[in-house]
Each structure stands twice: as C-alpha cells, then as structure tokens.
C-alpha cells in the first residue's frame, strides 16, 4: 500500500472519528468509491489507534486521573474520582467486547461491511441522534456519570459495531437521552473510546503477530501516526464547535449520505 494511500485513510479517520458520522463507514466506503485496494480491518484499527493517541493527549488530565485511580479500583475502593472513572470506563467497555467477540467468531463483522448496511444505519441512527439532541435537557455534566449511565452508554457503544452506526454518534446519542449536555456527552464518548480501541487493537495485533506480516505491521504504524496528527486537530475543532452549535449539521450529512448510499446499493 502506497504512502499516499495510507495518508488518505488516516486523514479520513482523523476527521471523522470524533464526528457522529461513522469513521468506520467512511473507511469501508473509501475503496469502493475510489477503486483502491481495500485496506482491511488491520489498517482500520491502526488508524483508530492513532486517534486514540489524540484522545489521550487532549483529555490528559482526565486520563491521568483515571490511571492513578486504577490501584484503588482494583482494591474495590471507588471513593476517589479517579477510581470511579476507571471503574465506569471498564463497565462501559464490557458490552462492546462481548458483542465484538460474537461478531468476529460468527464472521458477521466482515459480512456487514456492505453499502446497504451502511446506508440504512447512516440514515436511521442519524435520525435517532437528531431526536436525542432535540429531547435532551442537557442538565447533566460528565461529573454526574453513574453506573447506570455507563451501562446504558456501553450498550449503545456495542450497537455501534454495526458499520455506519458511528461509535461516537451512538454513545453521544445515549448520553443525550440520559440528559447530558452536548459537550460533556462528546467528552464521555471520547473517554469511552480509550479502552474500546485498546481492546480491539490488541485483538488484531495478535492476528498480525500470528501471521508474521511485517509489511502490514509497518503500514499500520505509518497509518496510525498520520491519523494521530489529523485527529488531534479535528478533536480540538469539534470540542470548540460544540459550545455553540447542535448536532443537526451532522444529522443532515448522515441523512443525505444514507439516502445516496441506499440509492446506490439498490440501483
């Protein structure tokens, strides 16, 4: 895979990961639209891993607090904010791990990488996001995160394994329905991506090691670096925009793209 090809994939991932428009869908659609080689799930996870670095850097105070709270969490002490955050992130990650393993073992993860599936999920979950944004009272902040909320958002995140749903879009939708304000809904969504991406990247890393494909491993590292740089810029812009805009522009984009994809799939 050429350096330019890897660069394009990384930029697509970096610009779409934090927007509720499904970065995975855009990565799946890219080779079908351009005719370029399908990069496969290893490169998909590599660019996700690059955006993980951007999340950690941007939210470092919260990440640091969670890391420092892990020892207390392991001892069953959840009184400190750090231990509580670490515990809730673990709880929120369990559904996506279980659902992800089920999809991989059954082979459905590859079967769902189709234009029709992406079109329906892009359209349907876009409208659900619009509804959540309309009905949310926005009174809750990230500091109000509870065990129940973590479980609910974790289930939304698991559903987002269906291509086109959008991991950030699904978790933000869940947070909005729970009453979180737009910016903190996005913040919780980004923090939830950390253990999720680590889990998926670890799983596919075993595949690379088992296959001994050093060329693919090198391409994955390059793609991750490009994705980190583009994602850091996109994340900073999104968090600033959410202070003054709703999610409606992203919903409009999803609906238009969904309709176009369905027309393409069934033509």
CORVEN-V222247 format. One line per field, one symbol per residue. ss: DSSP state (A for helix, B for strand, O for the rest). A space follows every 50 residues. Layout:
# CORVEN-V222247
ss=???
This chain:
# CORVEN-V222247
ss=OOAAAAAAAAAAAAAAOOOOOOAAAAAAAAAAAAOOOOOAAAAAAAAAAA AAAAAAAAOAAAAAAAAAAAAAAAOOOOOOAAAAAAAAAAAAAAAAAAAA AAAAAAOAAAAOOOAAAAAAAAAAAAAAAAAAAAAOOOOBOAAAOOAAAA AAAAAAAAAOOOOOOOAAAAAAAAAAAOOBOAAAAAAAAAAAAAAAAAAA AAAAAAAAAAAOOAAAAAAAAAAAAAAAAAAAAAAAAAAAAOOOOOOAAA AAAAAAAAAAAAAAAAO
